[in-house]
Amino acid sequence: MPTTYRLPFEKEIYELEEVLTRLEADVEKKLASVEELQRVRRELTALKRKIYSNLSAWETVLVARHPDRPQFLDYVEAIAEDFVELHGDRAFGDDRAIRTGFARIGDYKVMLIGHQKGRTLQERQQCFYGCAHPEGYRKALNKMKLAAKFRLPIVSLIDTPGAYPGIGAEERGQAHLIAANLLEMSRLPTPIICVVIGEGGSGGALGIGVGDKLAMLEFAYYSVISPEGCAGILWKEATDETKARAAEALKLTARDLQRLGVLDDVIPEPLGGAHRDPRTMANTLKSYLLRYLRELRDVPPDVLLQRRYEKFRRMGVFLEGVNTANPPANSSASGTVAVATANDSNNAAREALQPDELPSSDGNDTDATANA
């Protein structure tokens, strides 16, 4: 997919793509050999694989924010049929940052819910760049309850920097509506599949992110705060260096979150990211959704709710009373805090978090040890 937006770490890729474009034109004019063209294509593939297999956390954030990355309505068009959009929250208005509607994916009728950022400047302004207001979360909850009434599975596609932070949104109960969604989604007696397709920003993402399955695209991110916000709090400025340090400390990538037991699955993206091959990405996402729609279809509601409850109760289990003088065997230094996390098989795993790995508020690593 052609793109005019260039990521800073992809400079070599763009240069080689330009060489490839010239070679393709020369081959048509018989000014270059097919063998040379194939060699450059192999080099380009190898270069993309090398770069994208070693992305830093901050580079992953940049990929997740790529303006050409497929959005909610792009996936709806690619993987769903008979989509009928449902508008309004029956109280205030229709928030364009969250879209909802009935649709069919394969043989399954579903309720689709997701964030929409918009493509053009006008669309982005109407969608508030994917930052939903209280009426958006109220609309989403109303439609989810409607889906539960008819035992329709819910598919939630998350892509937001966060909930809208304006005064009007706060006055209309932004925090309350997000909290209400968390509560109600935890007990809706119908299957819920949530996928972070781009940005997963804090409560704005959580407001439609409680479900039986939580997955992320390979180069998406999910975090309690943006790297810029974190850097501003810890170091009082958001520079390239502090944003990169913050992103690394937040453990916001799909692989990090899967390792910590927050995530069920990581959905692989095409080589070079979803923005380079939206069609392949849509097909991969559709296959994932169909797999779990089949798996969850016949699960009794009471079993579904119990599993959902246990899933979230397993997250972030701390082991208190660890003796800092006798750290766990997998710890390399004293002064550790042991954290138990759960994987898909419900097996507990331990990880020792070293305090000196976390950034201090003045930008220097701290040497202080934590008391367990």
Residue pairs with C-beta under 8 A, 6 or more apart in sequence:
1 68
1 275
1 276
1 277
1 278
3 66
3 68
3 275
3 276
5 66
5 67
5 68
6 14
7 59
7 62
7 63
7 66
8 62
9 51
9 55
9 59
9 62
10 51
12 47
12 51
13 44
13 47
13 48
13 51
13 272
16 40
16 43
16 44
16 47
17 44
19 40
20 37
20 40
20 41
20 44
23 32
23 36
23 37
23 40
24 37
26 32
27 33
27 34
27 37
45 271
48 271
48 272
49 271
52 219
52 271
52 272
52 273
55 63
55 219
56 244
56 247
56 248
57 221
57 227
57 244
57 247
57 248
57 250
57 251
57 252
57 253
57 256
58 227
58 243
58 244
58 247
58 248
60 219
60 221
60 247
60 252
60 253
61 199
61 221
61 227
61 247
61 252
63 69
63 219
63 273
63 275
64 198
64 199
64 219
64 220
64 221
65 198
65 199
66 273
66 275
67 119
68 275
69 197
69 198
69 273
69 274
69 275
70 78
70 197
70 274
70 275
70 278
70 281
70 282
71 115
71 116
71 117
71 118
71 119
71 159
71 197
71 198
72 99
72 112
72 114
72 115
72 116
72 157
72 159
72 197
73 99
73 116
74 278
74 282
75 114
75 157
75 197
75 282
75 285
76 83
76 99
76 101
76 103
76 112
76 114
77 83
78 278
78 279
78 282
78 283
78 286
79 105
79 282
79 283
79 285
79 286
79 289
80 103
80 104
80 105
80 110
80 112
81 103
81 104
81 105
82 102
82 103
82 104
83 101
83 102
83 103
83 112
84 101
84 102
84 103
85 99
85 100
85 101
86 100
86 101
86 102
86 139
86 143
86 146
87 94
87 139
88 94
88 139
89 95
89 135
89 136
89 138
89 139
89 142
90 138
90 142
91 135
91 138
92 134
92 135
92 138
92 172
93 135
94 135
94 139
95 132
95 133
95 135
95 136
95 139
96 116
96 118
96 126
96 127
96 128
97 115
97 116
97 117
97 127
97 128
97 129
97 130
97 131
97 132
97 133
97 136
97 160
97 164
98 113
98 114
98 115
98 116
98 132
98 136
98 137
98 139
98 140
98 208
99 112
99 113
99 114
99 115
99 116
100 111
100 112
100 113
100 139
100 140
100 143
101 111
101 112
101 143
102 109
102 110
102 111
102 112
102 152
103 109
103 110
103 111
103 112
104 110
105 155
105 286
105 289
105 290
105 293
106 286
106 290
106 293
108 153
108 290
108 293
108 297
109 152
110 147
110 152
110 153
110 154
110 155
110 293
111 143
111 144
111 146
111 147
111 152
111 153
111 154
111 155
112 155
112 157
113 140
113 143
113 144
113 154
113 155
113 156
113 157
113 208
114 156
114 157
114 158
114 159
114 197
114 208
115 130
115 132
115 157
115 158
115 159
115 160
115 204
115 208
116 127
116 130
116 159
117 124
117 127
117 129
117 130
117 159
117 160
117 198
118 124
118 125
118 126
118 127
118 129
118 130
128 164
129 161
130 159
130 160
130 161
130 199
131 160
131 161
131 162
131 163
131 164
131 165
131 204
132 160
132 163
132 164
132 204
132 207
133 163
133 164
133 166
133 168
133 169
133 172
133 174
134 169
134 172
134 173
134 174
134 176
134 177
135 172
137 163
137 174
137 177
137 178
137 180
137 181
137 207
137 208
138 177
140 181
140 207
140 208
141 177
141 180
141 181
141 184
141 185
144 154
144 184
144 185
144 188
144 192
145 184
145 188
147 153
147 154
147 188
147 190
148 154
148 188
148 189
148 190
151 189
151 190
152 190
153 190
153 191
153 192
153 193
153 293
153 296
153 297
154 188
154 190
154 191
154 192
154 193
154 211
155 193
155 195
155 289
156 192
156 193
156 194
156 195
156 208
156 209
156 211
157 195
157 197
158 194
158 195
158 196
158 197
158 198
158 200
158 205
158 208
158 209
158 222
159 196
159 197
159 198
159 199
159 200
159 220
160 199
160 200
160 201
160 204
160 205
161 199
161 201
161 204
161 226
162 201
162 202
162 203
162 204
162 205
162 226
163 169
163 174
163 178
163 201
163 202
163 203
163 204
163 207
164 174
164 204
175 203
177 207
178 203
178 204
178 206
178 207
181 206
181 207
181 208
181 210
182 206
182 207
182 210
185 192
185 208
185 210
185 211
186 210
186 308
186 309
186 312
187 305
189 301
189 302
189 304
189 305
190 301
190 304
191 211
191 212
191 292
191 293
191 296
191 297
191 299
191 304
192 210
192 211
192 212
192 213
192 308
193 211
193 212
193 213
193 215
193 289
193 292
193 293
193 296
194 208
194 209
194 210
194 211
194 213
194 214
194 215
195 214
195 215
195 216
195 217
195 267
195 285
195 288
195 289
196 205
196 209
196 214
196 215
196 216
196 217
196 220
196 221
196 222
196 254
197 217
197 220
197 274
197 285
198 217
198 220
199 205
199 220
199 221
200 209
200 216
200 220
200 221
200 222
200 223
200 252
201 223
201 226
202 223
202 224
202 225
202 226
205 222
210 308
210 312
211 308
212 292
212 296
212 304
212 307
212 308
212 311
213 264
213 265
213 292
213 296
214 262
214 263
214 264
215 263
215 264
215 265
215 266
215 267
215 288
216 222
216 254
216 257
216 263
216 265
216 266
216 267
217 254
217 266
217 267
217 269
217 274
217 281
217 285
218 254
218 266
218 267
218 268
218 269
219 254
219 269
219 273
219 274
220 254
221 247
221 252
221 253
221 254
222 252
222 254
222 257
222 262
222 263
223 250
223 252
224 250
225 233
225 250
227 238
227 243
227 244
227 246
227 247
227 250
227 252
228 238
228 243
228 246
229 238
230 246
230 247
230 249
230 250
231 237
231 238
231 239
231 242
231 243
231 245
231 246
232 238
234 242
234 246
234 359
234 360
234 361
234 363
235 242
235 245
235 359
235 361
235 362
235 363
242 363
245 359
246 359
249 358
249 359
251 257
251 260
254 263
254 266
255 266
257 263
258 264
258 265
258 266
259 341
260 341
260 351
261 314
261 315
261 341
261 342
261 343
261 349
262 315
262 341
264 344
265 288
267 284
267 285
267 288
268 284
269 281
269 284
270 276
270 277
270 280
270 281
270 284
271 277
274 281
296 304
299 307
314 341
314 342
314 346
315 341
315 342
316 339
316 341
317 339
317 340
317 341
317 342
317 348
318 337
318 338
318 339
318 340
319 338
319 339
319 340
319 350
320 372
321 372
322 328
322 336
322 337
322 338
322 372
323 372
324 334
324 335
324 336
324 369
324 370
324 371
324 372
325 334
327 333
327 334
327 335
327 336
327 352
328 336
328 338
328 350
328 352
330 350
330 351
330 352
331 338
331 352
331 354
332 352
332 354
333 354
333 356
334 369
335 354
335 355
335 368
335 369
335 370
335 371
336 352
336 353
336 354
336 355
336 370
336 372
337 352
337 353
337 355
337 370
337 372
338 350
338 351
338 352
338 372
339 350
339 351
339 352
339 353
340 348
340 349
340 350
341 348
341 349
341 351
342 348
342 349
343 349
355 366
355 368
355 369
355 370
356 365
356 366
356 367
357 365
358 365
358 366
359 365
360 366
